[in-house]
Amino acid sequence: MRLFFALWPPAKTAHALAQWTHQVAHDTGGAPTASDHIHLTLAFLGEADPGKAFNAPHPAQGARHALPIDYAQYWRHN
């Protein structure tokens, strides 16, 4: 089990980003990312024992905020 902290965008934003991945995939021969998989990883915690992960903290809560995306890029090896 791989654990990480991440932010998921609103559905409308995720859909727009997913549309972009379809264009990038077409241009590069890559595979598009589904909108329900699009997220911003804040911290990757790594592999964890599922039994121990069960006792991990509950999802963090915070105030809604804006996070503008000025540009996006991709790496060919992904």
C-alpha positions as CSV (number, residue, x, y, z in Angstrom):
1,M,0.0,0.0,0.0
2,R,1.4,3.4,-1.1
3,L,0.5,6.3,1.1
4,F,0.6,10.0,0.2
5,F,-0.9,13.4,1.1
6,A,-2.6,15.0,-1.9
7,L,-5.1,17.6,-3.1
8,W,-7.9,16.7,-5.5
9,P,-9.2,19.5,-7.7
10,P,-12.9,20.3,-8.2
11,A,-14.6,18.1,-10.8
12,K,-14.7,20.9,-13.4
13,T,-11.0,21.5,-13.0
14,A,-10.1,17.8,-13.1
15,H,-12.2,17.4,-16.3
16,A,-10.3,20.4,-18.0
17,L,-6.9,18.9,-17.0
18,A,-8.0,15.4,-18.3
19,Q,-8.9,17.0,-21.6
20,W,-5.4,18.4,-21.7
21,T,-3.9,15.0,-21.0
22,H,-5.8,13.6,-24.1
23,Q,-4.1,16.2,-26.3
24,V,-0.7,15.6,-24.8
25,A,-1.2,11.8,-25.2
26,H,-2.1,12.3,-28.8
27,D,1.0,14.5,-29.4
28,T,3.4,12.2,-27.5
29,G,2.0,8.7,-27.8
30,G,1.5,8.6,-24.1
31,A,-1.6,7.5,-22.2
32,P,-4.2,10.1,-20.9
33,T,-5.0,10.4,-17.2
34,A,-8.6,9.8,-16.1
35,S,-10.1,12.9,-14.4
36,D,-10.7,10.9,-11.2
37,H,-7.0,10.1,-10.9
38,I,-5.8,13.7,-11.3
39,H,-4.4,15.1,-8.0
40,L,-1.5,17.2,-6.7
41,T,0.8,15.1,-4.5
42,L,2.0,17.1,-1.5
43,A,4.1,14.4,0.2
44,F,4.8,10.8,-0.8
45,L,5.1,8.7,2.3
46,G,6.0,5.5,0.6
47,E,5.1,1.8,1.1
48,A,3.2,0.9,4.3
49,D,1.9,-2.2,5.9
50,P,-1.9,-2.2,5.4
51,G,-2.4,-3.3,9.0
52,K,-0.4,-0.3,10.3
53,A,-1.9,2.1,7.8
54,F,-5.4,1.4,9.2
55,N,-4.3,3.4,12.3
56,A,-3.1,6.4,10.2
57,P,-4.6,9.8,10.7
58,H,-8.0,10.5,9.1
59,P,-8.2,12.8,6.1
60,A,-7.0,16.3,6.9
61,Q,-9.5,19.1,6.7
62,G,-8.8,22.7,5.7
63,A,-10.3,25.9,4.4
64,R,-11.1,26.1,0.7
65,H,-8.6,28.1,-1.2
66,A,-7.5,29.0,-4.8
67,L,-4.5,27.3,-6.4
68,P,-4.0,28.8,-9.8
69,I,-2.4,26.6,-12.5
70,D,-0.3,29.0,-14.7
71,Y,1.1,26.3,-16.9
72,A,1.5,22.5,-17.0
73,Q,4.2,20.3,-18.4
74,Y,4.9,16.6,-18.8
75,W,7.8,14.3,-18.8
76,R,8.2,11.8,-21.7
77,H,9.3,8.9,-19.4
78,N,6.0,9.0,-17.6
